[in-house]
């Protein structure tokens, strides 16, 4: 059983075998950071829009309440 577990561990003698994996990791890391920043930017825009809509709705509600009280 232990022999099966160690078959998945592979450490090449030639360390240049690590370069493709490191390069792919770097690309994925950059893409993840870019997507995260894009999502934060979109979220911030949506937050501003929702606050504007909320303020407009509250102002309209206040106006209708004032008109009903008159």
N, C-alpha and C positions, 0 to 999 in steps of 0.2 A: 504494500500500500504506500509506504514512504517513497518507494522508487517512482511511483506514478506522479507524486507531487513535485518531484525535482525535475521532471522532464520539461515542465513549463518554464523553468528558469534557464535563461540562455544569456550568457555574457560573452560576447564575441572577443576574440583575441585582438582583432583589428578594431580599434576604438572609433574608426570612421563609420562604423555601422550605427553609431548613435546619432550621427548628423541628420539623417532624414527624420528621425523621430523628434529631435530637438527642433528642427525647422518646422515640422508640422505642428508641434506644440506651440511654437511662437506665433505662427499664423492663426491658430485657433484662439490663442489668448488675445491677440489684437482684435480679431473679429468679435469675440465676446465683449471686450471692453467697448468697441464701437457700437454694438447693438445695445448694450446697457446705457450708454450715453444718449443714444437716439431715443430709447424708451423714456428716459428721464426728461428729455426735451419735449417729447410729445405729451407726456403726463403733465408737465408744467403748463403747457399751452391749454390743455383741457381743464386744468384747475382754474386758470384765469377766466376762461369762458364760462365755467360753471358758476364762479363767484359773480360774474357780471349778470348772468341769467337770474341767479338768486336775488341779487340786489334789485333787479328790475321787477321781479315778481313781488318782492316785499314792498317795493314802492307802489306798485299797482294795487296791492292788497290794502295798503295804508290809505291810498286815495279812495278806494271804494268804501272803506270803513268810515272815512270822513264824510263822504257824500251821503251815506246812510244816516249818519248822526245829525245831519243838517235838516 
